Amino acid sequence: MPANTPADCNHQVVAAINAGDIETALSLYEAGATFVAEPGKPVTGTAGIREVLAGFLAMKPQMTIEVPIVVESGDTALMHSQWTLKGTGPDGSAVEMEMQGTEIVRKQADGSWKFIIDNPYSAG
């Protein structure tokens, strides 16, 4: 399902991650998008983002997200989000994260929105 609003990008990517659906999550990113894999370590392109998302999915996470700020300008929008993640680390230990993110999305020719920059650790 395409993201019909900028905030839909965040809500849909979290729903896809919660469902373990990497393909749906990836479909919300432009081919040349950049994702901050961890603070100070961005990756660009579908292959890099796939690798990062696979790491998230390995934790079998349950995420929540709120998008309190959306600023649109033409075909681009800047968003600030607050998200939580509960999952299982590689060693079997519980993982809990709570962060603030910053995302930039662009309206596509078909009217849907996709990420061009996703920084889930902008406050970290």
PyMOL commands that place a pseudoatom at each C-alpha (Angstrom):
pseudoatom trace, name=CA, resn=MET, resi=1, chain=A, elem=C, hetatm=0, pos=[0.000, 0.000, 0.000]
pseudoatom trace, name=CA, resn=PRO, resi=2, chain=A, elem=C, hetatm=0, pos=[1.518, 3.349, -0.955]
pseudoatom trace, name=CA, resn=ALA, resi=3, chain=A, elem=C, hetatm=0, pos=[2.069, 6.056, 1.635]
pseudoatom trace, name=CA, resn=ASN, resi=4, chain=A, elem=C, hetatm=0, pos=[-0.593, 8.691, 0.906]
pseudoatom trace, name=CA, resn=THR, resi=5, chain=A, elem=C, hetatm=0, pos=[0.797, 11.270, 3.349]
pseudoatom trace, name=CA, resn=PRO, resi=6, chain=A, elem=C, hetatm=0, pos=[4.318, 11.953, 4.601]
pseudoatom trace, name=CA, resn=ALA, resi=7, chain=A, elem=C, hetatm=0, pos=[3.518, 10.487, 8.048]
pseudoatom trace, name=CA, resn=ASP, resi=8, chain=A, elem=C, hetatm=0, pos=[2.193, 7.319, 6.384]
pseudoatom trace, name=CA, resn=CYS, resi=9, chain=A, elem=C, hetatm=0, pos=[5.825, 6.522, 5.474]
pseudoatom trace, name=CA, resn=ASN, resi=10, chain=A, elem=C, hetatm=0, pos=[6.717, 6.237, 9.148]
pseudoatom trace, name=CA, resn=HIS, resi=11, chain=A, elem=C, hetatm=0, pos=[3.565, 4.376, 10.151]
pseudoatom trace, name=CA, resn=GLN, resi=12, chain=A, elem=C, hetatm=0, pos=[3.840, 1.918, 7.273]
pseudoatom trace, name=CA, resn=VAL, resi=13, chain=A, elem=C, hetatm=0, pos=[7.550, 1.187, 7.703]
pseudoatom trace, name=CA, resn=VAL, resi=14, chain=A, elem=C, hetatm=0, pos=[6.956, 0.436, 11.403]
pseudoatom trace, name=CA, resn=ALA, resi=15, chain=A, elem=C, hetatm=0, pos=[4.005, -1.830, 10.531]
pseudoatom trace, name=CA, resn=ALA, resi=16, chain=A, elem=C, hetatm=0, pos=[6.167, -3.657, 7.970]
pseudoatom trace, name=CA, resn=ILE, resi=17, chain=A, elem=C, hetatm=0, pos=[9.017, -4.102, 10.473]
pseudoatom trace, name=CA, resn=ASN, resi=18, chain=A, elem=C, hetatm=0, pos=[6.585, -5.377, 13.114]
pseudoatom trace, name=CA, resn=ALA, resi=19, chain=A, elem=C, hetatm=0, pos=[5.255, -7.872, 10.534]
pseudoatom trace, name=CA, resn=GLY, resi=20, chain=A, elem=C, hetatm=0, pos=[8.779, -8.955, 9.511]
pseudoatom trace, name=CA, resn=ASP, resi=21, chain=A, elem=C, hetatm=0, pos=[8.070, -7.761, 5.941]
pseudoatom trace, name=CA, resn=ILE, resi=22, chain=A, elem=C, hetatm=0, pos=[11.327, -6.374, 4.582]
pseudoatom trace, name=CA, resn=GLU, resi=23, chain=A, elem=C, hetatm=0, pos=[10.030, -5.959, 1.013]
pseudoatom trace, name=CA, resn=THR, resi=24, chain=A, elem=C, hetatm=0, pos=[7.162, -3.688, 2.072]
pseudoatom trace, name=CA, resn=ALA, resi=25, chain=A, elem=C, hetatm=0, pos=[9.538, -1.710, 4.278]
pseudoatom trace, name=CA, resn=LEU, resi=26, chain=A, elem=C, hetatm=0, pos=[12.006, -1.281, 1.388]
pseudoatom trace, name=CA, resn=SER, resi=27, chain=A, elem=C, hetatm=0, pos=[9.228, -0.186, -0.976]
pseudoatom trace, name=CA, resn=LEU, resi=28, chain=A, elem=C, hetatm=0, pos=[8.840, 2.957, 1.148]
pseudoatom trace, name=CA, resn=TYR, resi=29, chain=A, elem=C, hetatm=0, pos=[12.358, 4.176, 0.237]
pseudoatom trace, name=CA, resn=GLU, resi=30, chain=A, elem=C, hetatm=0, pos=[13.528, 5.741, -3.022]
pseudoatom trace, name=CA, resn=ALA, resi=31, chain=A, elem=C, hetatm=0, pos=[16.275, 3.711, -4.743]
pseudoatom trace, name=CA, resn=GLY, resi=32, chain=A, elem=C, hetatm=0, pos=[18.943, 6.273, -3.782]
pseudoatom trace, name=CA, resn=ALA, resi=33, chain=A, elem=C, hetatm=0, pos=[17.653, 6.939, -0.258]
pseudoatom trace, name=CA, resn=THR, resi=34, chain=A, elem=C, hetatm=0, pos=[19.975, 7.287, 2.717]
pseudoatom trace, name=CA, resn=PHE, resi=35, chain=A, elem=C, hetatm=0, pos=[19.349, 5.561, 6.056]
pseudoatom trace, name=CA, resn=VAL, resi=36, chain=A, elem=C, hetatm=0, pos=[21.393, 6.269, 9.178]
pseudoatom trace, name=CA, resn=ALA, resi=37, chain=A, elem=C, hetatm=0, pos=[22.244, 2.736, 10.314]
pseudoatom trace, name=CA, resn=GLU, resi=38, chain=A, elem=C, hetatm=0, pos=[23.609, 3.998, 13.615]
pseudoatom trace, name=CA, resn=PRO, resi=39, chain=A, elem=C, hetatm=0, pos=[24.675, 7.460, 14.759]
pseudoatom trace, name=CA, resn=GLY, resi=40, chain=A, elem=C, hetatm=0, pos=[27.229, 8.810, 12.278]
pseudoatom trace, name=CA, resn=LYS, resi=41, chain=A, elem=C, hetatm=0, pos=[26.993, 5.801, 9.924]
pseudoatom trace, name=CA, resn=PRO, resi=42, chain=A, elem=C, hetatm=0, pos=[24.677, 6.430, 6.973]
pseudoatom trace, name=CA, resn=VAL, resi=43, chain=A, elem=C, hetatm=0, pos=[24.118, 3.912, 4.188]
pseudoatom trace, name=CA, resn=THR, resi=44, chain=A, elem=C, hetatm=0, pos=[22.766, 4.823, 0.764]
pseudoatom trace, name=CA, resn=GLY, resi=45, chain=A, elem=C, hetatm=0, pos=[20.817, 2.678, -1.681]
pseudoatom trace, name=CA, resn=THR, resi=46, chain=A, elem=C, hetatm=0, pos=[18.508, -0.294, -1.534]
pseudoatom trace, name=CA, resn=ALA, resi=47, chain=A, elem=C, hetatm=0, pos=[21.191, -2.917, -0.765]
pseudoatom trace, name=CA, resn=GLY, resi=48, chain=A, elem=C, hetatm=0, pos=[22.530, -0.995, 2.234]
pseudoatom trace, name=CA, resn=ILE, resi=49, chain=A, elem=C, hetatm=0, pos=[19.070, -0.224, 3.578]
pseudoatom trace, name=CA, resn=ARG, resi=50, chain=A, elem=C, hetatm=0, pos=[18.070, -3.887, 3.139]
pseudoatom trace, name=CA, resn=GLU, resi=51, chain=A, elem=C, hetatm=0, pos=[21.047, -4.932, 5.261]
pseudoatom trace, name=CA, resn=VAL, resi=52, chain=A, elem=C, hetatm=0, pos=[20.164, -2.456, 8.018]
pseudoatom trace, name=CA, resn=LEU, resi=53, chain=A, elem=C, hetatm=0, pos=[16.491, -3.454, 8.028]
pseudoatom trace, name=CA, resn=ALA, resi=54, chain=A, elem=C, hetatm=0, pos=[17.452, -7.137, 8.121]
pseudoatom trace, name=CA, resn=GLY, resi=55, chain=A, elem=C, hetatm=0, pos=[19.340, -6.379, 11.341]
pseudoatom trace, name=CA, resn=PHE, resi=56, chain=A, elem=C, hetatm=0, pos=[16.238, -4.765, 12.807]
pseudoatom trace, name=CA, resn=LEU, resi=57, chain=A, elem=C, hetatm=0, pos=[14.072, -7.709, 11.726]
pseudoatom trace, name=CA, resn=ALA, resi=58, chain=A, elem=C, hetatm=0, pos=[16.490, -10.197, 13.303]
pseudoatom trace, name=CA, resn=MET, resi=59, chain=A, elem=C, hetatm=0, pos=[15.510, -8.736, 16.692]
pseudoatom trace, name=CA, resn=LYS, resi=60, chain=A, elem=C, hetatm=0, pos=[11.867, -9.690, 16.010]
pseudoatom trace, name=CA, resn=PRO, resi=61, chain=A, elem=C, hetatm=0, pos=[10.937, -6.193, 17.120]
pseudoatom trace, name=CA, resn=GLN, resi=62, chain=A, elem=C, hetatm=0, pos=[7.697, -4.627, 18.123]
pseudoatom trace, name=CA, resn=MET, resi=63, chain=A, elem=C, hetatm=0, pos=[7.847, -0.932, 17.387]
pseudoatom trace, name=CA, resn=THR, resi=64, chain=A, elem=C, hetatm=0, pos=[5.623, 2.052, 17.997]
pseudoatom trace, name=CA, resn=ILE, resi=65, chain=A, elem=C, hetatm=0, pos=[5.957, 5.472, 16.407]
pseudoatom trace, name=CA, resn=GLU, resi=66, chain=A, elem=C, hetatm=0, pos=[4.474, 8.923, 16.742]
pseudoatom trace, name=CA, resn=VAL, resi=67, chain=A, elem=C, hetatm=0, pos=[5.006, 11.682, 14.183]
pseudoatom trace, name=CA, resn=PRO, resi=68, chain=A, elem=C, hetatm=0, pos=[4.239, 14.940, 16.005]
pseudoatom trace, name=CA, resn=ILE, resi=69, chain=A, elem=C, hetatm=0, pos=[5.871, 17.255, 13.453]
pseudoatom trace, name=CA, resn=VAL, resi=70, chain=A, elem=C, hetatm=0, pos=[5.390, 17.240, 9.678]
pseudoatom trace, name=CA, resn=VAL, resi=71, chain=A, elem=C, hetatm=0, pos=[6.486, 20.256, 7.624]
pseudoatom trace, name=CA, resn=GLU, resi=72, chain=A, elem=C, hetatm=0, pos=[5.670, 20.112, 3.917]
pseudoatom trace, name=CA, resn=SER, resi=73, chain=A, elem=C, hetatm=0, pos=[7.150, 22.270, 1.168]
pseudoatom trace, name=CA, resn=GLY, resi=74, chain=A, elem=C, hetatm=0, pos=[6.016, 21.351, -2.321]
pseudoatom trace, name=CA, resn=ASP, resi=75, chain=A, elem=C, hetatm=0, pos=[6.940, 17.735, -3.008]
pseudoatom trace, name=CA, resn=THR, resi=76, chain=A, elem=C, hetatm=0, pos=[9.185, 17.389, 0.064]
pseudoatom trace, name=CA, resn=ALA, resi=77, chain=A, elem=C, hetatm=0, pos=[8.399, 16.991, 3.751]
pseudoatom trace, name=CA, resn=LEU, resi=78, chain=A, elem=C, hetatm=0, pos=[10.505, 17.056, 6.905]
pseudoatom trace, name=CA, resn=MET, resi=79, chain=A, elem=C, hetatm=0, pos=[9.283, 14.985, 9.835]
pseudoatom trace, name=CA, resn=HIS, resi=80, chain=A, elem=C, hetatm=0, pos=[10.295, 14.462, 13.427]
pseudoatom trace, name=CA, resn=SER, resi=81, chain=A, elem=C, hetatm=0, pos=[9.294, 11.191, 15.041]
pseudoatom trace, name=CA, resn=GLN, resi=82, chain=A, elem=C, hetatm=0, pos=[9.427, 9.482, 18.408]
pseudoatom trace, name=CA, resn=TRP, resi=83, chain=A, elem=C, hetatm=0, pos=[9.731, 5.710, 18.357]
pseudoatom trace, name=CA, resn=THR, resi=84, chain=A, elem=C, hetatm=0, pos=[10.195, 2.752, 20.646]
pseudoatom trace, name=CA, resn=LEU, resi=85, chain=A, elem=C, hetatm=0, pos=[11.459, -0.733, 19.930]
pseudoatom trace, name=CA, resn=LYS, resi=86, chain=A, elem=C, hetatm=0, pos=[11.331, -3.871, 22.035]
pseudoatom trace, name=CA, resn=GLY, resi=87, chain=A, elem=C, hetatm=0, pos=[13.075, -6.943, 20.698]
pseudoatom trace, name=CA, resn=THR, resi=88, chain=A, elem=C, hetatm=0, pos=[15.687, -9.625, 21.317]
pseudoatom trace, name=CA, resn=GLY, resi=89, chain=A, elem=C, hetatm=0, pos=[19.415, -9.099, 20.782]
pseudoatom trace, name=CA, resn=PRO, resi=90, chain=A, elem=C, hetatm=0, pos=[21.735, -11.638, 19.103]
pseudoatom trace, name=CA, resn=ASP, resi=91, chain=A, elem=C, hetatm=0, pos=[22.675, -13.038, 22.521]
pseudoatom trace, name=CA, resn=GLY, resi=92, chain=A, elem=C, hetatm=0, pos=[19.014, -13.552, 23.494]
pseudoatom trace, name=CA, resn=SER, resi=93, chain=A, elem=C, hetatm=0, pos=[18.881, -10.563, 25.819]
pseudoatom trace, name=CA, resn=ALA, resi=94, chain=A, elem=C, hetatm=0, pos=[16.005, -8.103, 25.789]
pseudoatom trace, name=CA, resn=VAL, resi=95, chain=A, elem=C, hetatm=0, pos=[16.570, -4.944, 23.761]
pseudoatom trace, name=CA, resn=GLU, resi=96, chain=A, elem=C, hetatm=0, pos=[14.603, -1.780, 24.418]
pseudoatom trace, name=CA, resn=MET, resi=97, chain=A, elem=C, hetatm=0, pos=[15.176, 1.479, 22.590]
pseudoatom trace, name=CA, resn=GLU, resi=98, chain=A, elem=C, hetatm=0, pos=[13.449, 4.836, 22.641]
pseudoatom trace, name=CA, resn=MET, resi=99, chain=A, elem=C, hetatm=0, pos=[14.642, 7.485, 20.222]
pseudoatom trace, name=CA, resn=GLN, resi=100, chain=A, elem=C, hetatm=0, pos=[13.725, 10.535, 18.231]
pseudoatom trace, name=CA, resn=GLY, resi=101, chain=A, elem=C, hetatm=0, pos=[14.097, 10.463, 14.480]
pseudoatom trace, name=CA, resn=THR, resi=102, chain=A, elem=C, hetatm=0, pos=[14.224, 12.927, 11.623]
pseudoatom trace, name=CA, resn=GLU, resi=103, chain=A, elem=C, hetatm=0, pos=[12.991, 11.935, 8.196]
pseudoatom trace, name=CA, resn=ILE, resi=104, chain=A, elem=C, hetatm=0, pos=[12.751, 13.587, 4.785]
pseudoatom trace, name=CA, resn=VAL, resi=105, chain=A, elem=C, hetatm=0, pos=[10.260, 12.201, 2.286]
pseudoatom trace, name=CA, resn=ARG, resi=106, chain=A, elem=C, hetatm=0, pos=[9.450, 13.128, -1.297]
pseudoatom trace, name=CA, resn=LYS, resi=107, chain=A, elem=C, hetatm=0, pos=[6.168, 12.958, -3.186]
pseudoatom trace, name=CA, resn=GLN, resi=108, chain=A, elem=C, hetatm=0, pos=[6.385, 10.563, -6.110]
pseudoatom trace, name=CA, resn=ALA, resi=109, chain=A, elem=C, hetatm=0, pos=[4.878, 10.997, -9.593]
pseudoatom trace, name=CA, resn=ASP, resi=110, chain=A, elem=C, hetatm=0, pos=[1.961, 8.718, -8.593]
pseudoatom trace, name=CA, resn=GLY, resi=111, chain=A, elem=C, hetatm=0, pos=[1.164, 10.916, -5.554]
pseudoatom trace, name=CA, resn=SER, resi=112, chain=A, elem=C, hetatm=0, pos=[2.621, 8.528, -2.963]
pseudoatom trace, name=CA, resn=TRP, resi=113, chain=A, elem=C, hetatm=0, pos=[5.451, 9.476, -0.604]
pseudoatom trace, name=CA, resn=LYS, resi=114, chain=A, elem=C, hetatm=0, pos=[8.817, 7.751, -0.059]
pseudoatom trace, name=CA, resn=PHE, resi=115, chain=A, elem=C, hetatm=0, pos=[11.790, 8.280, 2.231]
pseudoatom trace, name=CA, resn=ILE, resi=116, chain=A, elem=C, hetatm=0, pos=[14.842, 10.009, 0.815]
pseudoatom trace, name=CA, resn=ILE, resi=117, chain=A, elem=C, hetatm=0, pos=[16.593, 10.381, 4.198]
pseudoatom trace, name=CA, resn=ASP, resi=118, chain=A, elem=C, hetatm=0, pos=[15.725, 8.382, 7.322]
pseudoatom trace, name=CA, resn=ASN, resi=119, chain=A, elem=C, hetatm=0, pos=[17.660, 9.135, 10.499]
pseudoatom trace, name=CA, resn=PRO, resi=120, chain=A, elem=C, hetatm=0, pos=[16.083, 7.180, 13.362]
pseudoatom trace, name=CA, resn=TYR, resi=121, chain=A, elem=C, hetatm=0, pos=[18.857, 8.348, 15.712]
pseudoatom trace, name=CA, resn=SER, resi=122, chain=A, elem=C, hetatm=0, pos=[18.740, 12.119, 15.259]
pseudoatom trace, name=CA, resn=ALA, resi=123, chain=A, elem=C, hetatm=0, pos=[18.607, 12.738, 19.001]
pseudoatom trace, name=CA, resn=GLY, resi=124, chain=A, elem=C, hetatm=0, pos=[21.181, 10.058, 19.827]
for i in range(1, 124): cmd.bond("trace and resi %d" % i, "trace and resi %d" % (i + 1))
show_as sticks, trace
zoom trace
